[in-house]
Amino acid sequence: MNSAQADACLRRIGTARPQRATIGALRELHLRHLRAVPFENLSIHLGEEIVLEEKRLLDKVVEGRRGGFCYELNGAFAALLAALGYEVRLLAARVYGEEGRLGIPYDHLALWVRTADGGEWLADVGFGAHSHWPLAFTERGEQTDPAGAFRVAEAGADPAGVLGGGGDTAGSADLDVVRDGRPQYRLETRPRVLEDFAAGAWWHSTSPQSHFTRSLVCSRVTEDGGRITLSGRALTTTAPDGRKETRELGTDEEVLSVYRERFGIALSRVPTVRDRNWNG
């Protein structure tokens, strides 16, 4: 990413270029990104190709003013952070599903970030409802965030018994990311490159077993610290205290207006869940 591209990314999230790669600047960049760039899977249902290449990600997220899912959002955010002087590594994770089962390899992409003072942080702007600020990567105690109480724990080190179902972790360097006592994903600590996640992105874009192919979502953090989410035609507003209000949108014009006015996404037609018949 060159300097002009970095400036365009910063304009996209509504913030100025930081003077140094500090944790304070990282926290601001992280929260601004969550407010400005939606977590969304619309490309899957609009028939748009998802390509994990830096230029294609920037074209979509910055020039096209769209959002994306983890591979796209964290992929583009990693490029921005590196251009601003942060040391960044891409990390693979497997998401916890029902009954504590772990998802596929390369299920999720998150970021390890080193700041100018040598601090290590877990940044993740691509997991939907997650921490508003980066989490201290080496801290094993509870970390308080506007989105809840988080913990980065060594895999298998679970005296409270909340993690479950992870399999044999003897000698593992993996980490479990926990929110409000519930495991979110199991994180590998080995650095990866963006191309490593192509199979995961393809699976999530095509498999009827992926929740991304079975539903529509568009969601972002609001300026007051709450969240707004459009799932198909159901518009849910979540207050900072967790109270939710949901209403069904009626006409296509109303749906397109919400995409445009609340998420900054201009669409020519309303996306609908595509019928998939894939047996792989």
BELKAMO-V171483 format. One record per backbone hydrogen bond with DSSP energy under -1.0 kcal/mol. NH is the residue of the N-H (numbers start at 1). CO is the residue of the C=O. If there is no record, write none. Layout:
# BELKAMO-V171483
nh	co
NH	CO
NH	CO
This chain:
# BELKAMO-V171483
nh	co
6	2
7	3
8	4
9	5
10	6
11	7
12	8
13	9
15	10
22	20
26	22
27	23
28	24
29	25
30	26
31	27
32	28
33	29
34	30
35	31
36	32
37	33
39	219
40	68
41	217
46	42
48	43
53	51
57	53
58	54
59	55
60	56
61	57
62	58
63	58
64	59
66	60
68	38
73	69
74	70
76	72
77	73
78	74
79	75
80	76
81	77
82	78
83	79
84	80
85	82
86	81
87	114
89	112
91	110
93	108
94	186
96	184
97	101
100	97
101	98
103	95
107	104
108	93
110	91
111	123
112	89
113	121
114	87
115	119
116	21
118	115
121	113
122	135
123	111
135	122
137	120
143	150
145	148
148	145
150	143
151	178
153	176
155	174
157	154
158	156
161	158
172	169
175	187
176	153
177	185
178	151
179	182
180	149
182	179
184	177
185	177
186	94
187	175
188	92
192	90
196	193
197	194
198	195
201	197
202	198
203	199
204	200
205	201
206	202
207	203
210	207
219	39
220	228
221	34
222	226
225	222
227	238
228	220
229	236
230	218
231	234
234	231
235	247
236	229
237	245
238	227
239	243
242	239
245	237
247	235
249	233
255	251
256	252
257	253
258	254
259	255
260	256
261	257
262	258
265	259
